[in-house]
Amino acid sequence: MLKNTPRSYGSVARILHWLTALLILTELPLGLIANRGGFDIDRKVQLFSLHKTLGVAIFAVALIRILWALSQPRPASLHPERRAETLLAETVHWVLYAALVMVPLTGWIQHAATEGFSQILWPLSQGLPFIPKSESLAAAMGLAHQTFAWMLVGSLILHIAGAIKHAAIDRDATLSRMVRGEHAGPGHHGHRAAPAAAALAIYAAGAGIAFAMIPPSEAPVQRLEAVASDWQVTEGSLGFTVRQMGTDVQGSFADWTAAIAFDEASGTGQVTVTIAMPSVTLGTVSEQAKGADFFDVAHHATATFTADIQPEGTAFIARGTLNLRGAEAPVQMPFTLTIEDGIATMQGSATLDRRDYAIGQSYADEATVGFPVEVQVNLTARR
């Protein structure tokens, strides 16, 4: 029998129940292992990809299960005279339902708001409509995800404890109704609003706690000292793009200086760019990017690009060397330049090979981290 009756659960409800149980019992350990295990970045990416993919599956199954449950008669309690116990059981049930939606949903939003790292293993988009790339949004959703995950664990423990009590102490048919579809109970009762309302209140409190836990903005770190320059940079960005697990990931450096000498008449000059390597951000793997296998910022706190500027066709080119992570390699960066009323606007890009600087040596192929890295520079400077 597919549908519920006033005295039994149908096969659809029971299949969804046990499928959800299997998914949760796989997902929770996987998330803990991925977060706490001492793995290299390749293994960590794989574990988180599995975790996220299972999360999306749980979200879909949970929606189907909730819609099915709302469309079906709920089998009557075997002990309707125990009002407090029945109310508690139904409240826990609704908290569990809500958790099955909120835990994967907040994790999915965190994923969509974050640049790169592990991917959901499906051919569809990694983003979500109306969800921007935002570190603050990702942090908020990360805290909400953790809070709701603990609420899921708590409600799951209570749910299992209740099932054990019914089987071992009451010795009634509560568990067998879900295992074998056994008929039991005096009759039908409808869905009660009080447990759902109580669960909603609990989740509202959990959301408040999660957002209250968002840390304040970090104090500004010590920045590079200003440098003498004929042209003073008033604003600009220094970013890069690397391919990770087949997806382009955007990174940037928040702290850098540029000493620029440029003669407008001849179109020639020199530039020295100094980059504070600890200021790097790279999606959710910023800390890994700072580690010994990548930028090794503990031993190489700065990188330096020194170049001569020459005109080339209708644009310009900066030819020089980049000293990064203790290694040097030649770099050519074509760029466009416009100067108006003493204000210069420049845009340029160059492609580097991470192997020239011994970056990511443990990743000998491009399966996890690509070899080419595109650097993008945009700046405005005043003479």
Sequence and secondary structure as in RCSB ss.txt:
>XXXX:A:sequence
MLKNTPRSYGSVARILHWLTALLILTELPLGLIANRGGFDIDRKVQLFSLHKTLGVAIFAVALIRILWALSQPRP
ASLHPERRAETLLAETVHWVLYAALVMVPLTGWIQHAATEGFSQILWPLSQGLPFIPKSESLAAAMGLAHQTFAW
MLVGSLILHIAGAIKHAAIDRDATLSRMVRGEHAGPGHHGHRAAPAAAALAIYAAGAGIAFAMIPPSEAPVQRLE
AVASDWQVTEGSLGFTVRQMGTDVQGSFADWTAAIAFDEASGTGQVTVTIAMPSVTLGTVSEQAKGADFFDVAHH
ATATFTADIQPEGTAFIARGTLNLRGAEAPVQMPFTLTIEDGIATMQGSATLDRRDYAIGQSYADEATVGFPVEV
QVNLTARR
>XXXX:A:secstr
  S BTTB  HHHHHHHHHHHHHHHHHHHHHHHHHHS   HHHHHHHHHHHHHHHHHHHHHHHHHHHHHHHS  B
  S TT HHHHHHHHHHHHHHHHHHHHHHHHHHHHHHHS SSS  SSSS SS TT    HHHHHHHHHHHHHHHH
HHHHHHHHHHHHHHHIIIII  SHHHHHHT    SS B    HHHHHHHHHHHHHHHHHHHHT            
    SBEEEEEEEEEEEEETTEEEEEEES EEEEEEEETTTTEEEEEEEEEGGGEEEGGGHHHHHSTTTT TTT 
 EEEEEEEEEEETTEEEEEEEEEETTEEEEEEEEEEEEEETTEEEEEEEEEEEGGGGTTTTT  STTTEEEEEEE
EEEEEEE 
